[in-house]
Amino acid sequence: MSLNVNIQLPDGQTASVVREMLPTASVAQSTSNSVTVSSAVIQTNGADGDKHYAHAFTNLSWSTVGSDKEQTITHNLDKYPAVTVIDNFDRVLIVEVDYIDSNTVKLTSSGSFSGKAYFN
């Protein structure tokens, strides 16, 4: 099952994102620019055998590096997954994603926030 999400960008344009839902995820609310996920499996094999991972974090988990905030997440999926970051207000955020290796990513943002990172 896929979910289409339209995101309003700061320059006034709209971007569309198609996300494959986790096999046991349920959507409680959906609007044109936010999605509320009421439940999700942390790591599972989908029907196609693909692995997924969801990682919750708080604004305290970010480290300050210069003027940026960073955090390193180990997902242990043994691949370079697509990463979607959602804050605790259920907004999809654009952060810099650096792949350290096939099991680890570093997220970089201009500020810290609480939320979740979904790896697919």
C-alpha positions in Angstrom: 0.0 0.0 0.0 1.3 3.4 -0.8 0.5 6.9 0.5 0.7 10.1 -1.6 1.8 13.1 0.5 1.9 16.7 -0.9 4.4 18.9 0.8 4.2 22.7 0.7 7.7 24.0 0.2 9.0 27.4 1.6 9.1 28.9 -1.9 5.4 28.2 -2.4 5.8 25.2 -4.7 4.3 21.8 -3.8 6.2 18.6 -3.9 4.6 15.2 -4.0 6.1 12.2 -2.2 4.9 8.6 -2.5 5.7 6.5 0.5 5.2 2.8 0.8 3.5 2.1 4.1 5.0 -0.4 6.6 3.1 -3.7 6.5 1.4 -3.1 9.9 1.2 0.7 9.9 -2.1 2.4 10.1 -2.9 6.0 9.2 -5.0 7.9 11.7 -5.2 11.2 9.8 -4.0 12.5 6.5 -4.1 16.0 5.0 -2.4 17.5 2.0 0.8 18.2 3.9 0.9 16.0 7.0 0.4 12.3 7.9 -0.3 11.0 11.4 0.9 7.4 11.8 -0.8 5.8 14.8 1.2 2.6 14.9 4.2 1.0 13.1 6.4 -2.0 13.5 10.0 -1.0 14.3 11.7 -3.6 12.1 10.0 -6.2 9.9 10.2 -8.1 6.7 7.5 -7.0 4.2 5.7 -9.3 1.8 8.5 -8.8 -0.6 11.2 -9.7 2.0 12.4 -6.1 2.2 13.5 -4.8 5.6 12.2 -1.5 7.2 13.1 0.4 10.4 11.6 3.2 12.3 13.7 5.2 14.8 12.2 7.6 17.4 14.4 10.4 18.7 14.1 13.5 20.9 15.5 17.0 20.5 18.1 16.0 23.2 19.6 13.3 20.9 21.1 15.8 18.5 24.7 16.9 18.8 25.9 20.4 18.0 28.5 20.6 15.3 29.3 24.2 14.4 25.9 25.8 13.7 24.3 22.5 12.7 22.7 19.7 14.7 23.6 16.1 13.9 22.8 12.6 15.0 24.0 9.2 13.9 21.5 6.4 13.6 22.3 2.7 13.3 19.5 0.9 11.4 21.2 -2.5 10.8 19.4 -3.1 7.5 22.5 -3.9 5.6 21.5 -1.5 2.7 21.3 2.1 1.8 17.6 2.8 2.5 15.4 5.8 1.6 15.1 7.9 4.7 12.0 10.0 5.7 12.1 12.2 8.7 8.9 13.4 10.5 8.8 15.7 13.4 6.5 15.3 16.5 4.0 17.6 14.7 3.8 14.9 11.9 5.4 17.2 9.3 7.8 15.6 6.8 11.1 17.5 7.1 14.0 17.8 4.7 17.3 17.0 6.4 20.7 16.1 5.1 21.3 12.4 5.0 24.8 11.0 4.9 25.3 7.3 4.5 28.2 6.3 6.8 27.9 2.6 5.7 25.2 0.1 4.8 24.0 0.1 8.4 24.5 3.7 9.6 23.4 7.2 8.6 24.1 10.7 9.9 21.2 13.2 9.8 22.1 16.9 9.8 19.6 19.7 10.4 19.8 23.4 11.1 18.0 22.8 14.4 17.1 20.0 16.8 13.6 18.5 17.1 11.8 15.4 18.3 10.3 12.9 15.8 10.9 9.7 13.9 13.1 8.6 11.0 11.7 5.9 8.7 14.2 3.7 6.8 12.8 1.7 3.8 
